[in-house]
Amino acid sequence: MLKFPYGFSDFHIIRTENYFYVDRTSHIPLIETAGHQLLFLRPRRFGKSLLLSMLENYYDVAKADEFEKLFGDLTIGKNPTPKHNQYLVMKWDFSVINIKGIEDISHSIYNHINNSIEAFVDSYQHLWQYQVKINPKDAISSFQSALIAVRQTPYRLYLLIDEYDNFANEVMMGKGEINPERYKTLISAEGSLKALFKTVKSASSGQGLERVFITGTSPILLSDMTTAYNVAENIYFKPEFNDLCGFKEAELEAVLKKVVAECELKPEYEKEALIVMQAFYNAYSFSEMSNELMYNPTLALYFLKHLQQYCEFPSQMLDENLTMAQAYFKVFDNRDYKDANELTIKTAFLTVLFNDVWYMMDSETPAARRYTDLTMLVRPDFRHTRLLNYRTSLESKYDKVFKLELISVVAVGFDRLVWKKVV
């Protein structure tokens, strides 16, 4: 029976406890040749943290004894690069930083960096010839002290930075109101984040830092700090990294076949499941040079785990941890962004109509050489059932007082409205 790792991204646990894992280790040689400081962007919950966890386990010298257990049956395990298990690995996870106010920016960032450095020092205690000094008020000083210790070992540092831009929006939004001053403070010449990245840039020039891998959702923050950190190679649009995170359709077909068999469902259920997943989860191609669309792995695992557990599709197709706004954006097509007025109207309609329990929502669907503006398709798994019978329900409540009439109304734009009395 397959075990789906929905909700966590620890590569070591996934591999040692036999969870489902789609092998992406074949990209490791490509990552090594792409550059020493890389920036990789993907939407929220698209597998970036698991990617960094995999790289951490691959390069960490402290995990050398577990290499065969973790990677032996994977692509990279059969032909590893010379750099496997050859680094001291430090990780900064900016998704856990909570910014409460402008005055709290430096304090929160420095606290997290200092905590990360302390964990780093603890992991390699047997290697140190120099005592790392943690400065509670200056994490940059702490980082520089850690680099001194690194230089006195046979190894170099690999720095992993997860969700580097996670708190930028929180900084900009003050109590629900847009506050650009917060953002300016964050990226200003005196700003703690800008100073931190300036130190990272400097550390890569012979001070013990050899490689950096950064993940995030947007290049805007890094672009605004170009003078501080202008050495990162952007790899997120390159075709060879289009499938670095996410699931391919063929991969999902294979696992759906196993789950359908486990549930002893009819073979055609596999096709229906894929149709539903295509409608809700399949909309990502990150390179113009690649035609392969990638499925959001978190949403796919959410679907697969529910299907395996209950042998039916989840009634709520979108994970509650993803906002409704993101649900709408999954519906929109590239054609929608050509006309802001139409996009606004569609957003309003979706706000009223969106229902992923009964329908698959689609926009700009090709039909007879034209495009339908907005489409609501009954989900395949509900076509054998009746939708809610509002008339019966209302008559049971009001028939003794009111004479009810059922009228079907269809609006096509704002200037065309048709209706018909249903007998």
C-alpha positions in Angstrom: 0.0 0.0 0.0 1.4 3.4 -1.0 2.1 6.0 1.7 1.5 9.6 0.5 3.7 12.3 2.2 1.0 14.9 2.2 1.7 17.9 4.5 5.4 17.4 5.1 8.7 17.8 3.1 11.4 15.9 5.0 13.4 13.9 2.4 15.0 11.8 5.1 11.7 10.7 6.6 10.1 10.1 3.2 13.0 7.8 2.1 13.6 6.0 5.4 9.9 5.4 6.1 9.0 4.3 2.5 6.7 7.2 1.5 5.8 7.8 -2.1 8.6 9.8 -3.8 8.9 10.9 -7.4 12.6 10.8 -8.3 14.0 14.2 -9.3 17.7 13.4 -8.4 18.6 13.2 -12.1 18.6 17.0 -12.0 21.5 17.2 -9.5 24.3 17.2 -12.2 22.4 20.0 -14.0 22.1 22.0 -10.8 25.9 21.7 -10.2 26.7 22.9 -13.7 24.1 25.7 -13.7 26.1 27.8 -11.3 27.3 28.2 -7.8 24.5 30.6 -6.7 21.1 29.7 -8.0 17.6 31.2 -7.7 14.6 28.8 -8.2 11.0 30.1 -8.1 7.8 28.2 -8.0 4.2 28.9 -6.6 3.4 28.3 -3.0 3.5 24.6 -1.9 4.9 23.4 -5.1 7.6 21.1 -3.6 10.4 23.6 -3.1 11.1 22.7 0.5 11.3 19.0 -0.4 13.8 19.9 -3.1 16.0 21.7 -0.6 15.7 18.8 1.8 16.8 16.4 -0.9 19.8 18.6 -1.7 20.7 18.9 2.0 20.7 15.1 2.4 22.7 14.6 -0.8 25.5 17.2 0.0 25.8 17.0 3.8 29.0 15.4 4.9 27.3 14.3 8.1 24.9 12.1 6.0 27.7 10.2 4.1 27.0 6.9 6.0 23.4 7.0 4.9 24.0 7.7 1.2 23.1 4.2 0.0 20.0 4.1 2.1 18.7 7.5 0.9 19.8 7.5 -2.7 20.9 4.0 -3.6 17.9 3.1 -5.7 17.4 6.6 -7.2 18.9 7.9 -10.4 21.7 9.8 -8.7 22.6 6.9 -6.5 23.6 4.8 -9.5 25.9 7.5 -10.8 26.6 10.1 -8.1 28.6 13.3 -8.7 32.0 13.7 -6.9 30.5 16.4 -4.7 28.0 14.2 -2.9 28.4 14.4 0.9 31.3 16.9 0.5 29.8 20.1 2.2 28.8 21.5 5.5 25.2 22.5 5.0 23.4 25.5 6.6 19.7 26.2 6.0 17.7 29.4 6.5 14.0 28.9 6.3 12.4 32.4 6.0 8.9 30.9 6.0 9.0 30.7 9.8 10.0 34.3 10.3 7.1 36.4 11.7 7.4 40.1 11.2 5.1 42.2 13.6 6.3 45.7 12.7 9.0 47.8 11.1 11.0 47.9 14.3 10.8 44.1 14.5 12.3 43.3 11.1 16.0 43.1 12.1 15.2 41.4 15.4 13.1 38.6 13.7 15.6 38.0 10.9 18.6 38.0 13.2 16.9 35.7 15.6 16.2 33.1 12.9 19.7 33.3 11.4 21.3 33.0 14.9 19.1 29.9 15.6 20.1 28.4 12.3 23.8 29.0 13.0 23.5 27.4 16.4 21.9 24.3 14.9 24.6 24.3 12.2 27.4 24.4 14.9 25.8 21.6 16.8 25.6 19.4 13.8 29.4 19.5 13.1 30.8 19.7 16.6 33.5 17.1 16.0 35.0 19.2 13.1 35.5 22.6 14.8 38.9 23.9 15.7 37.5 27.4 16.2 34.7 28.3 18.6 31.9 30.1 16.8 30.7 33.2 18.5 27.0 33.9 18.4 26.2 37.6 18.6 22.5 38.0 19.8 22.3 41.5 18.4 24.2 40.9 15.1 23.5 37.7 13.1 25.9 38.9 10.3 28.7 38.8 12.9 27.6 35.3 13.9 27.6 34.2 10.2 31.1 35.6 9.7 32.3 33.8 12.8 30.8 30.5 11.4 32.7 31.1 8.2 36.0 31.3 10.1 35.3 27.9 11.6 34.3 26.5 8.2 37.6 27.7 6.6 39.5 25.7 9.2 37.9 22.4 8.1 38.6 20.4 4.9 35.0 21.3 3.7 33.2 24.3 2.3 29.7 25.7 3.1 26.5 25.0 1.1 23.8 27.6 2.0 20.2 26.7 1.4 17.7 29.5 1.7 14.0 28.5 1.6 11.2 31.0 0.8 13.5 34.0 0.8 10.6 36.3 0.0 8.0 34.8 2.3 7.7 37.6 4.7 8.0 40.5 2.2 4.2 40.7 1.7 3.7 40.6 5.5 6.1 43.4 5.8 4.3 45.4 3.2 0.9 44.8 4.6 0.4 46.5 8.0 -2.8 45.5 9.7 -4.5 44.8 6.4 -3.5 48.1 4.8 -0.8 48.5 2.2 2.2 50.0 3.7 5.1 50.5 1.2 7.2 52.1 3.9 7.7 48.7 5.5 8.9 47.3 2.3 11.3 50.2 1.7 12.7 49.6 5.2 13.3 46.0 4.4 15.3 46.7 1.2 16.9 50.0 2.1 20.7 50.3 2.2 20.5 50.0 6.0 17.9 47.2 5.9 18.9 44.0 7.7 17.8 41.8 4.8 19.8 43.7 2.2 22.9 43.8 4.5 22.5 40.0 5.0 22.5 39.2 1.3 25.4 41.6 0.8 27.3 39.4 3.3 26.3 36.2 1.5 27.6 37.7 -1.7 30.9 38.6 -0.1 31.3 35.3 1.6 31.3 33.5 -1.8 34.6 35.2 -2.6 37.0 32.8 -0.9 35.5 33.1 2.6 34.3 29.6 2.9 30.9 29.8 1.1 31.0 27.8 -2.1 27.4 27.2 -3.1 24.0 28.9 -2.5 20.5 27.6 -3.6 17.6 30.0 -3.0 13.9 29.3 -3.4 11.0 31.7 -3.5 7.8 32.6 -5.3 8.8 35.9 -6.9 11.9 37.6 -8.2 10.7 41.0 -7.2 12.4 41.2 -3.7 15.8 40.0 -5.0 15.5 42.4 -8.0 14.9 45.3 -5.6 18.1 44.3 -3.8 20.3 43.9 -6.9 23.1 46.0 -5.6 23.3 43.8 -2.5 23.0 40.4 -4.3 23.4 40.4 -8.1 25.3 37.1 -8.5 22.4 34.6 -8.5 21.8 32.6 -11.6 18.0 32.5 -12.4 17.1 28.9 -13.4 13.4 28.9 -12.9 12.5 29.5 -16.6 15.1 27.1 -18.1 13.5 24.1 -19.8 15.7 21.5 -18.1 14.3 22.6 -14.8 10.6 22.8 -15.8 9.9 19.5 -14.0 12.3 20.0 -11.1 9.2 20.3 -8.8 5.7 18.9 -9.4 4.3 15.8 -11.0 4.1 14.8 -14.7 0.9 13.4 -16.0 2.4 10.0 -16.8 3.7 9.8 -13.2 0.2 10.4 -11.8 -1.4 7.9 -14.2 0.9 5.2 -12.9 0.1 5.9 -9.2 -3.7 6.4 -10.0 -3.7 2.9 -11.5 -2.3 1.4 -8.3 -4.8 3.3 -6.0 -7.8 2.3 -8.2 -6.6 -1.3 -8.1 -6.2 -1.1 -4.3 -9.8 0.2 -4.0 -11.0 -2.5 -6.4 -12.7 0.2 -8.5 -13.6 -0.1 -12.1 -10.7 0.7 -14.5 -12.6 3.6 -16.0 -12.5 5.3 -12.6 -8.8 5.9 -13.3 -9.6 7.9 -16.4 -12.3 9.9 -14.5 -9.8 10.7 -11.7 -7.3 12.0 -14.2 -9.9 14.2 -15.9 -10.8 15.8 -12.6 -7.1 16.3 -11.7 -6.4 17.8 -15.0 -9.2 20.3 -14.5 -8.2 21.3 -11.0 -4.5 20.9 -10.7 -2.8 20.8 -14.2 -1.9 24.4 -15.4 1.8 24.9 -15.0 4.5 25.2 -17.7 7.4 27.3 -16.5 9.4 27.4 -19.7 8.4 28.6 -23.1 10.7 25.9 -24.5 8.8 23.1 -22.7 5.3 21.8 -23.6 5.0 19.6 -20.5 2.5 20.8 -17.9 3.2 20.1 -14.2 0.7 19.2 -11.5 0.9 21.0 -8.2 2.3 18.2 -5.9 0.6 19.3 -2.7 -2.8 19.3 -4.3 -2.2 16.0 -6.1 -1.1 14.3 -2.9 -4.2 15.7 -1.2 -6.3 14.1 -3.9 -4.5 10.8 -3.9 -4.5 10.4 -0.2 -8.2 11.0 0.0 -8.9 8.7 -2.9 -6.8 5.9 -1.3 -8.4 6.3 2.1 -12.1 6.6 1.0 -12.0 5.2 -2.5 -13.8 8.2 -3.8 -12.9 11.7 -5.0 -12.7 14.4 -2.3 -15.8 16.6 -2.2 -13.7 19.7 -1.7 -11.2 19.5 -4.5 -8.9 22.3 -3.3 -6.8 22.0 -0.1 -8.1 24.4 2.6 -4.5 25.5 3.1 -4.6 27.3 -0.3 -6.6 30.5 -0.5 -9.7 30.9 -2.6 -8.0 33.5 -4.6 -5.5 30.9 -5.8 -8.5 28.6 -6.6 -9.7 31.3 -9.0 -6.4 31.9 -10.6 -6.3 28.1 -11.4 -9.4 28.7 -13.5 -8.1 31.6 -15.5 -6.4 31.1 -18.9 -3.6 33.2 -20.4 -6.3 34.8 -22.7 -8.0 36.3 -19.7 -5.1 38.5 -18.8 -5.3 40.4 -22.2 -8.4 42.2 -21.1 -8.5 43.6 -17.5 -12.2 44.5 -17.7 -13.2 41.0 -18.7 -10.9 39.5 -16.0 -12.6 41.7 -13.4 -16.1 40.5 -14.4 -15.0 36.9 -14.4 -13.5 37.2 -11.0 -16.9 38.7 -9.7 -18.8 35.8 -11.3 -16.4 33.2 -9.8 -16.9 34.8 -6.4 -20.6 34.0 -6.6 -20.5 30.8 -8.6 -17.3 29.0 -7.5 -18.1 25.5 -6.3 -15.5 22.8 -6.7 -17.7 20.2 -4.9 -20.1 19.8 -7.9 -18.4 21.5 -10.8 -15.2 21.9 -12.7 -14.7 25.6 -13.5 -12.9 26.6 -16.7 -12.3 29.8 -18.6 -11.7 30.4 -22.3 -12.4 26.8 -23.3 -11.9 26.2 -27.0 -15.3 25.4 -28.6 -16.1 25.3 -32.4 -13.1 27.5 -33.3 -14.2 30.0 -30.6 -13.8 30.3 -26.9 -16.4 30.0 -24.1 -16.0 32.9 -21.6 -16.7 30.8 -18.5 -17.7 27.2 -18.2 -19.2 25.2 -15.4 -18.9 21.4 -16.0 -20.5 18.9 -13.8 -17.7 16.7 -12.3 -17.6 13.2 -13.9 -18.0 11.5 -10.5 -21.3 13.4 -9.9 -22.9 12.9 -13.3 -24.7 9.8 -12.0 -26.3 11.8 -9.2 -28.9 14.6 -9.2 -27.7 18.0 -8.2 -29.4 19.8 -5.3 -33.2 19.9 -5.9 -33.9 23.4 -4.7 -37.5 23.4 -5.8 -38.4 20.3 -3.7 -36.6 21.7 -0.7 -38.3 25.1 -1.0 -41.8 23.7 -1.6 -41.6 21.5 1.5 -40.9 24.7 3.5 -43.1 27.3 1.8 -45.8 25.6 -0.3 -48.6 26.1 2.2 -48.0 29.9 2.1 -46.6 30.7 -1.3 -47.2 29.5 -4.8 -43.7 28.9 -6.1 -42.6 29.2 -9.7 -39.3 27.9 -10.9 -37.5 30.2 -13.5 -34.3 29.4 -15.1 -32.2 32.5 -15.8 -29.1 32.7 -18.0 -27.0 35.8 -18.3 -24.7 36.3 -21.3 -22.7 39.4 -20.4 -24.6 42.3 -18.9 -26.7 43.2 -21.9 -28.1 39.8 -22.8 -30.4 38.0 -20.4 -32.7 35.1 -21.2 -35.1 33.2 -19.0 -37.6 30.5 -19.2 -40.3 29.3 -16.8 -39.8 25.7 -15.8 -43.0 23.8 -15.4 
